[in-house]
Amino acid sequence: MSQSDIDISTFLTAARLNAICPSADPDIVETILTDAPKSFPGAGLTTATSICHFLSQIAAETGGLGRLDENLYYTTPSRLITVYGKGKFPDIATARKYIKSPKKLANYVYAGVNGNTLPDDGYTYRGSGLIQLTGRGNFAAVGKLVGMPLEDEPDLCRQPDSALEIALGYWRLNRIGEVATDTTDAAVAAVTKRINPKLLGLPERRSYFRKALSVLIPPKPVPKRTERLRADLQSIMGGEAAVAEHVAAAEASVPARLSGAHWVALFPTSRSLDDLKEPFRAAASAFVDALRRGGATVSISATFRPAERAYLMHWAWQIAKKAVAPSAVPAMAGVPIQWDHGTLAKSRKAAQDMVNGYDIVFRPALKSRHTDALAVDMTISWSGALAIRQKNGTTLTIGTQPRNGSNSQLIKVGSGYGVIKLVSDPPHWSVDGK
């Protein structure tokens, strides 16, 4: 089956949707299964890739297909500041007024935006539906497109029966299908940007996308040359079992590429705090904001590191430092690299070129807080004294040396925010100091 002739009625099943979102609301799943076959094609969702993009976005927006209205119940001021920014909540005292008050919060943060004009519009037109439609203007525009009175009856967005058609209307209105065309991380970011311009929750959206791909993308069709080979071998050798390993070898079509500096550009590490997991993302963001407001210079070099990059870095180091033979490195799915160049000298030189390209100083781990999205590498510096706001709201003036991330007083401040320093690795801070 090619991506262009998918039978949506059999492609999407309850088992598959529940595999992507184990805690999905049964009513939401039923709506998708019932309406998708007739509604997806009109929104351009006719390929496995585009459907995976759509499902991953609505999964991220609804807590795994679990709810159809925005969760505005916040219990801590710091989380409000992280989500809505200093523009709305310049300090803890201001934010504290809106915790545990969903209606009051919505009417404040959404006042005058997305077409909201009346005092209660923020709450009335809060994030709703599978794609979290927000604002009177969006309700009106999508309602007009799909033929529903959403501006007059906003609760329609929060009902399972109409949720899919409304989400697809938003998808069409914003021409999201134009960027939902491949399976790269860049494509997920491009799709996300048309739904959430601030790219909030991007790591979660990528995770759902990868899960959807693994569940929904059908196996590649057997090439005709392989079918012919199978038939020929069966006639000669007598049966499928006898030729299985020959067929498998014939289907191997992607040759491994020799190791070297060219691999450094692949599977890039993120430098964005937005790609960290909560609650560490909020903690790191608050700490970095306090540093910069205090006058420090902060340069972030790494946050989330894909497992593929960790694999390349780890084994390049091991080979370059003569800790392992190139031929002994285990393979990793999706990384067709050949570490063995035929001679030990060439193999080690290529690995060292990768180490240099990655600018590695300490031995990289295969699994780390970076691959868990729970760490940030950053260079911190300042001149004179640093007056930094601590987690408890008080200001501490640091006048001691060194004026960088290894300063013992600064390390204590970071710990207060929940950002712990790994003393043996100068730029490294994480959720637990590992």
Summary of the structure (lengths in Angstrom):
residues: 434
radius of gyration: 25.9
end to end distance: 46.1
largest distance: 83.3
contacts: 1294
relative contact order: 0.08
helix: 50%
strand: 8%
